Amino acid sequence: MNKDVLIKMEAEKKYPLEIKDVPPEEQAEVHKYLTNAKPDYIRMGSTGYFFPDGLKEICNKIYNMEVRPNDVFVVTFPKSGTTWVQELVWLIGNDLDYETASNVQLFQRFPFLEFTMVLRSPKINKWFGERVETDPKLRPFYESFTRNSRSDATIFNAPSPRFIKSHLPFSLLPSTLLDTAKVVYVARDPRDAAVSYYHHCRMMLLHGFGGDFRAFWNLFINNKVDYTPYEAHIKEAWEKRHHPNMLFLFYEELSKVSLIISKVT
């Protein structure tokens, strides 16, 4: 084996969080509201963060990711102003290059770190493949989605400076992240985040949440929605808010453009 590979393997840290499969009866509480793909679920760490099982395949890759000093991460709980802040951060970091921002899609300029977990979930991948066979119009989308869902190298080997999005809590992010790179974290009132997340899940092709908001809210507060528990996610970031490489923002202040630009710059 190549000496450099051996050195890299020895340098990698053991994944520190326990991973547990969610019991079938608990999964059934979620599956009954999903009209499309119904993945198996896991809980991660002592907090029990809730995820599709595809994250198991990449969590150690993410944890041991080589972070660079000129990396910029935007980290949020889902539906907390992520896209808004990504565009703002990217433009500031690229000399207000509106032409590129208009012509190159955001997911290419600012890729989603854990996106690969989606089709790494066997049941999601199986459902999507079967759906394409019955609806050929979905094939171009499926092929594009598959390409992007498998391309870890797109982020890990991308040239600097890298702009990276994630919804993962800090305990699941690269271990050297905050001491090496810049991080912008955005928090939102959980009531507003939950409403937006509900509508997102209803529109999402892969799951297609079929319940009403009361059903979604019940899952949300009982930590049975992806990336929950919400409180722990926010708390992890809040505790790091004074770190010199960390900028903690609230969604509710994003409309104050001059204030936010001055903070980001």
FENKAZI-V714944 format. One record per residue. NEAR is the number of other C-alpha atoms within 10 Angstrom. Layout:
near
NEAR
NEAR
This chain:
near
5
6
8
9
10
10
10
9
11
10
10
14
11
10
15
13
16
11
16
15
15
20
11
11
9
11
17
14
13
19
19
12
18
19
15
18
20
22
25
20
24
21
24
22
14
9
14
20
23
21
23
25
23
24
21
19
13
16
19
19
16
20
21
19
17
15
20
15
14
13
16
26
25
22
26
25
26
22
22
25
20
21
15
12
22
23
16
15
21
21
15
14
15
12
8
13
12
13
8
13
15
9
8
11
11
16
13
13
16
22
19
20
22
19
21
21
20
22
24
20
21
16
18
22
19
13
16
20
16
10
16
16
11
10
9
11
10
14
16
11
12
17
13
10
15
18
13
19
18
15
12
18
9
14
17
15
10
11
8
11
13
21
23
21
23
21
23
19
21
20
16
18
22
17
19
14
22
19
14
16
16
21
22
22
27
24
23
20
11
18
10
13
18
22
14
14
21
24
16
15
17
20
13
12
13
20
18
18
25
18
15
12
15
10
15
24
18
12
16
20
15
12
18
24
24
20
22
24
20
21
12
16
21
19
13
13
22
15
9
16
16
11
13
11
16
19
18
18
21
14
19
13
11
16
10
9
11
9
11
16
13
8
11
15
8
